[in-house]
Amino acid sequence: GRSATVAKETAIQSVPDGWIKDTDAVKALVDALGVVIGRMRERIEVTDAPDPVTQDILISLTADLEKHAWMFQAESA
């Protein structure tokens, strides 16, 4: 879809314009990763029977996203 449509329909919160504190930037990133990880997990479930190869790819991608989310969460703790 078009970027405006995707941006309007996304569950990821927008980041305010201009400069933001580093802690707020990290929180925004962690929150966004959480949303994406949740959606990836949904897709992992629905691809189980019809397409296990796709499911395996999604599992691998989700593991990487979870690793990065954990690293950023640890940074802000």
Secondary structure, 3 states (H helix, E strand, C coil): CCHHHHHHHCCCCCCCCCCCCHHHHHHHHHHHHHHHHHHHHHHHHHCCCCCHHHHHHHHHHHHHHHHHHHHHHHHHC
